[in-house]
Amino acid sequence: MFYAQKQANDSDLPSKVQMFDANKVMDPADAFARIEEISKQRKFPESIEAIVKLNVDPTKGDQMIRGTCVLPEGTGKEVKVCVFADSEFHEQLKEVGADFIGSDQIITDIANGVVPFDKIICTQEHIQSLKKFARVLGPKGLMPNAKSGTLVRQDEIVEQVRQAKQGLIEFRVSPEAFIMTKIGLRTFQTGQLASNFDALMLALVAKKPEAVKGRYFLKGLVKTSMGPPLKVDLSKYV
């Protein structure tokens, strides 16, 4: 199938028809360059999404792919991080960018439904103070857990917060065996998006289950939040 983006009254559309073959499989860098040509400029910071179909069975515990990845070029979004850790780490945590340090007042705010942060990172010694708020934090995706890298040992806490501020993302395979995650903004340069995509793919390679034989990556797509998907060649990651 071929798609065409035609000139319109909108000043943000390309001045000429941009054609592309939706079935063509491209190198990731070429796909990111093409995205700018075929997608309409929005009035909001549109995200770039990566979609990867895996040859796994998520119903089996050893094939439930989940993990974290630091995007070297960041996410393009400021992430507000709240940290629960011993007082001896508080100064270091502030130095690496922690926005909130867990306290009695923060606990009270959470109890009242006031959650002005995007992520909670907690040491194992402090998780008990948050468990009673699992019903509040869980639906928001804020309850710390080891698999998402938000429940860590004391000797890991400073580095984990540093990574979260630099562009740490979480990924998890869907019941249909897809990984779907944002890897940047449309305003990023092609090289930045390619670098972030490469980091994600290498993180997925590291998670390949021993039980999976043959092809691990079945399909790869990249797209803007509201734009058409482009197929990408994942053969170099096999």
KOLMI-242338 format. One record per residue (C-alpha): residue in one letter; x, y, z. Coordinates in steps of 0.5 Angstrom, whole numbers, plus 2048, in hexadecimal, padded with zeros to 3 digits. Layout:
% residues N
+---------+-----+-----+-----+
: residuo :  xx :  yy :  zz :
+---------+-----+-----+-----+
:       A :   X :   Y :   Z :
...
+---------+-----+-----+-----+
END
This chain:
% residues 238
+---------+-----+-----+-----+
: residuo :  xx :  yy :  zz :
+---------+-----+-----+-----+
:       M : 800 : 800 : 800 :
:       F : 802 : 807 : 7FE :
:       Y : 801 : 80D : 803 :
:       A : 801 : 814 : 800 :
:       Q : 801 : 81B : 804 :
:       K : 7FF : 820 : 800 :
:       Q : 7FF : 828 : 800 :
:       A : 7FA : 82B : 804 :
:       N : 7F8 : 832 : 807 :
:       D : 7FC : 830 : 80D :
:       S : 803 : 834 : 80D :
:       D : 806 : 82E : 811 :
:       L : 805 : 829 : 80C :
:       P : 80B : 828 : 806 :
:       S : 80A : 82C : 800 :
:       K : 80A : 826 : 7FC :
:       V : 807 : 81F : 7FC :
:       Q : 80B : 81A : 800 :
:       M : 80A : 813 : 7FE :
:       F : 80C : 80D : 801 :
:       D : 80C : 805 : 801 :
:       A : 808 : 803 : 807 :
:       N : 80B : 7FC : 806 :
:       K : 812 : 7FE : 805 :
:       V : 817 : 7FB : 80B :
:       M : 81C : 801 : 80C :
:       D : 823 : 802 : 810 :
:       P : 820 : 805 : 817 :
:       A : 824 : 80C : 815 :
:       D : 821 : 80C : 80E :
:       A : 81A : 80B : 812 :
:       F : 81B : 811 : 817 :
:       A : 81D : 815 : 811 :
:       R : 817 : 813 : 80D :
:       I : 812 : 814 : 813 :
:       E : 814 : 81C : 813 :
:       E : 812 : 81C : 80B :
:       I : 80B : 818 : 80C :
:       S : 809 : 81B : 813 :
:       K : 805 : 821 : 814 :
:       Q : 808 : 826 : 819 :
:       R : 803 : 826 : 81F :
:       K : 802 : 82C : 824 :
:       F : 805 : 827 : 829 :
:       P : 80B : 824 : 82A :
:       E : 809 : 81D : 827 :
:       S : 80D : 817 : 829 :
:       I : 811 : 812 : 825 :
:       E : 80F : 80B : 827 :
:       A : 812 : 804 : 825 :
:       I : 80E : 7FE : 825 :
:       V : 812 : 7F7 : 825 :
:       K : 80E : 7F0 : 824 :
:       L : 812 : 7EB : 828 :
:       N : 812 : 7E3 : 826 :
:       V : 810 : 7E2 : 82E :
:       D : 80A : 7DF : 832 :
:       P : 809 : 7E4 : 837 :
:       T : 805 : 7DF : 83B :
:       K : 80B : 7DB : 83D :
:       G : 80F : 7DE : 842 :
:       D : 816 : 7DE : 83F :
:       Q : 813 : 7E1 : 839 :
:       M : 810 : 7E7 : 83C :
:       I : 814 : 7EC : 83A :
:       R : 815 : 7F2 : 83E :
:       G : 81B : 7F7 : 840 :
:       T : 81E : 7FE : 840 :
:       C : 822 : 802 : 83B :
:       V : 826 : 809 : 83B :
:       L : 824 : 80D : 835 :
:       P : 82B : 810 : 833 :
:       E : 828 : 816 : 830 :
:       G : 822 : 816 : 836 :
:       T : 81B : 816 : 835 :
:       G : 81A : 81D : 834 :
:       K : 815 : 81E : 83A :
:       E : 817 : 820 : 841 :
:       V : 816 : 81A : 846 :
:       K : 814 : 81C : 84D :
:       V : 817 : 817 : 852 :
:       C : 816 : 816 : 859 :
:       V : 81B : 812 : 85D :
:       F : 81A : 80E : 863 :
:       A : 821 : 80D : 866 :
:       D : 825 : 80D : 86D :
:       S : 827 : 815 : 86F :
:       E : 82E : 813 : 86D :
:       F : 82C : 813 : 866 :
:       H : 828 : 819 : 865 :
:       E : 82D : 81E : 863 :
:       Q : 830 : 81A : 85E :
:       L : 829 : 818 : 85B :
:       K : 828 : 820 : 85B :
:       E : 82E : 821 : 857 :
:       V : 82C : 81C : 852 :
:       G : 825 : 81F : 851 :
:       A : 820 : 81C : 856 :
:       D : 81A : 821 : 856 :
:       F : 817 : 81E : 85C :
:       I : 81A : 81A : 862 :
:       G : 815 : 816 : 866 :
:       S : 813 : 819 : 86C :
:       D : 80D : 818 : 871 :
:       Q : 80A : 81E : 86D :
:       I : 80B : 81A : 867 :
:       I : 807 : 814 : 86A :
:       T : 802 : 819 : 86C :
:       D : 801 : 81C : 865 :
:       I : 801 : 815 : 862 :
:       A : 7FB : 813 : 867 :
:       N : 7F7 : 819 : 865 :
:       G : 7F8 : 817 : 85E :
:       V : 7FD : 81D : 85C :
:       V : 803 : 81A : 858 :
:       P : 807 : 81F : 854 :
:       F : 80C : 81A : 851 :
:       D : 80D : 816 : 84C :
:       K : 811 : 810 : 84F :
:       I : 813 : 80D : 856 :
:       I : 819 : 80A : 857 :
:       C : 81A : 807 : 85E :
:       T : 81F : 803 : 862 :
:       Q : 81D : 7FC : 864 :
:       E : 81D : 7FF : 86C :
:       H : 818 : 804 : 86A :
:       I : 813 : 800 : 866 :
:       Q : 80F : 7FE : 86C :
:       S : 80D : 805 : 86D :
:       L : 80A : 805 : 866 :
:       K : 806 : 7FF : 866 :
:       K : 800 : 801 : 869 :
:       F : 7FF : 806 : 863 :
:       A : 7FF : 801 : 85E :
:       R : 7F8 : 802 : 85C :
:       V : 7FA : 809 : 85B :
:       L : 801 : 808 : 857 :
:       G : 800 : 802 : 854 :
:       P : 7FA : 804 : 84F :
:       K : 7FF : 80A : 84D :
:       G : 805 : 806 : 84C :
:       L : 809 : 809 : 852 :
:       M : 809 : 803 : 857 :
:       P : 811 : 801 : 857 :
:       N : 813 : 7FA : 855 :
:       A : 819 : 7F7 : 853 :
:       K : 818 : 7F5 : 84C :
:       S : 816 : 7FC : 84A :
:       G : 81D : 7FE : 84D :
:       T : 819 : 803 : 852 :
:       L : 81A : 7FE : 858 :
:       V : 822 : 7FE : 859 :
:       R : 827 : 7FC : 85F :
:       Q : 82B : 802 : 862 :
:       D : 831 : 802 : 85E :
:       E : 82D : 803 : 858 :
:       I : 828 : 808 : 85A :
:       V : 82D : 80E : 857 :
:       E : 82E : 80B : 851 :
:       Q : 827 : 809 : 84F :
:       V : 825 : 810 : 851 :
:       R : 82A : 813 : 84C :
:       Q : 828 : 80E : 847 :
:       A : 820 : 810 : 848 :
:       K : 822 : 817 : 847 :
:       Q : 826 : 816 : 841 :
:       G : 821 : 812 : 83D :
:       L : 81F : 80B : 840 :
:       I : 819 : 808 : 83D :
:       E : 816 : 802 : 83F :
:       F : 813 : 7FC : 83A :
:       R : 80F : 7F6 : 83A :
:       V : 80C : 7F1 : 835 :
:       S : 805 : 7F2 : 834 :
:       P : 800 : 7EB : 834 :
:       E : 801 : 7EC : 82D :
:       A : 808 : 7EB : 82D :
:       F : 80A : 7F3 : 82B :
:       I : 80E : 7F8 : 82E :
:       M : 80C : 7FF : 82D :
:       T : 80F : 805 : 830 :
:       K : 811 : 80C : 82F :
:       I : 818 : 80D : 82D :
:       G : 818 : 815 : 82C :
:       L : 815 : 81B : 829 :
:       R : 813 : 81D : 822 :
:       T : 818 : 823 : 823 :
:       F : 81E : 81E : 824 :
:       Q : 823 : 81E : 81F :
:       T : 823 : 817 : 81A :
:       G : 82A : 815 : 81E :
:       Q : 827 : 816 : 825 :
:       L : 821 : 812 : 823 :
:       A : 825 : 80C : 820 :
:       S : 82A : 80C : 826 :
:       N : 824 : 80B : 82B :
:       F : 821 : 806 : 827 :
:       D : 828 : 802 : 826 :
:       A : 828 : 803 : 82E :
:       L : 821 : 800 : 82F :
:       M : 822 : 7FA : 82A :
:       L : 829 : 7F8 : 82D :
:       A : 825 : 7F8 : 834 :
:       L : 820 : 7F3 : 831 :
:       V : 825 : 7EF : 82E :
:       A : 828 : 7EE : 835 :
:       K : 821 : 7EC : 837 :
:       K : 821 : 7E6 : 832 :
:       P : 81E : 7E0 : 836 :
:       E : 823 : 7D9 : 835 :
:       A : 81C : 7D6 : 833 :
:       V : 81B : 7DA : 82D :
:       K : 81E : 7D7 : 827 :
:       G : 81F : 7DA : 820 :
:       R : 81C : 7E1 : 81E :
:       Y : 81B : 7E5 : 825 :
:       F : 819 : 7EC : 821 :
:       L : 813 : 7EA : 81C :
:       K : 812 : 7F1 : 81A :
:       G : 814 : 7F9 : 81C :
:       L : 810 : 7FF : 81B :
:       V : 811 : 806 : 81D :
:       K : 80C : 80C : 81C :
:       T : 80A : 813 : 81F :
:       S : 804 : 813 : 824 :
:       M : 7FF : 814 : 81F :
:       G : 803 : 812 : 819 :
:       P : 803 : 80C : 814 :
:       P : 808 : 807 : 816 :
:       L : 80F : 805 : 812 :
:       K : 812 : 7FE : 812 :
:       V : 819 : 7FE : 814 :
:       D : 81E : 7F9 : 813 :
:       L : 820 : 7F5 : 819 :
:       S : 825 : 7F0 : 816 :
:       K : 82B : 7F3 : 819 :
:       Y : 829 : 7F2 : 820 :
:       V : 828 : 7EA : 81F :
+---------+-----+-----+-----+
END
